[in-house]
Amino acid sequence: MAYHRTRAAASTRPSPAATITQALIARLEAGTNPWRKPWTSPADLTRPLRACGQPYRGINAIYLWLIAEAHGYDCPIWMTYNQASALGGQVRKGEKAEIAVFFKSYEKTDRDDTTSDDVTSRRRVMRAYHVFNVAQIDNLPERFTTIPASAVCLPDEHRAKIDAFIATQGADIRTGGDSAHYVPARDYIQIPRWQDFESYALYGSTTIHELAHWTGHRSRLARDLQNRFGSADYAREELIAEMASAMVGADLGLPAAHLDNHAAYLASWLKLLREDDNAIFKAAAKAEEAAQFLLRNAGRSAAVNSHDPEAAGDDVSPELTPAERIAA
């Protein structure tokens, strides 16, 4: 007999937003920054990728990174069950799917109670779909299963890459002192000498973190940067800069390791996420916007297509059958 899922059963299932938020909360509760890793695996050399090679964006990139690390997946490619089947692959029995999200736009017309006029507004609704890492799938073509060797740049080559990226931003960066910070009122970045960092890569990732704050200036992306330390807005802006640094770092081969797993930061992010399932989606959207701003300045924006900064996930659905879609 066919099984038909009832509306009541569907309503008991966590929403995609809750699922992703709870996964991040679990990592933070364990004292671990979800986008910070002290080592590099092949899956860290790029953002997570769709079957077509297009990078995932926003919250999808952060969440699938987290899942890949948790399960030890070395390849960054993800695909739906039907995509795997079309390639001759078969998802192994017992493998668990993960979710990715996209946003569907639609127009709705309402009657204005004051004027009695019809008012049309454009709205967005989040949808989710199931994906599997290629490590969970047998019989795929070799191009999907060949794990790339970890790219190790020679120190001079890596340094030149970092310096070139920073220089293209045109930011006022002042060297010296014993702390890294951005001063919105005077629009400059203060950074210690590179010799004071444990590595040049760490100097680069720290500078990019501060450049992510720099994108929020009113003359650029105009985020609210007038926040007190310890406030929710301060935690939100640090979250944006951390994720943006990780996104840019994936393109440059830098460690996502600007901040230590400092209890004050982890606690503030936990509070933010516990109070609002959508907080991480909003922060990831702003982080993607900041990352794209920096990447465009460096002539690297082709790596990920630009998108509506409010999307938080991906704008365009992959080719999905109705059975592969999950209602938000």
Secondary structure, DSSP 8 states (H G I E B T S, - for coil): ------HHHHHHS--HHHHHHHHHHHHHHTT--TT--SS--GGGGS--B-TTS-B--HHHHHHHHHHHHHHT----BEE-HHHHHHTT-EE-TT---EEEEEEEEEEEEEE-TTT--EEEEEEEEEEEEEEEEGGGEES--HHHH---------HHHHHHHHHHHHHHT---EEE-SS--EEETTTTEEEE--GGGSS-HHHHHHHHHHHHHHHTTSTTTT-------TTSHHHHHHHHHHHHHHHHHHHHHT--S-SS---HHHHHHHHHHHHH-TTHHHHHHHHHHHHHHHHHHHTT-GGGS----TT-SSBSS--S--GGGEEE-
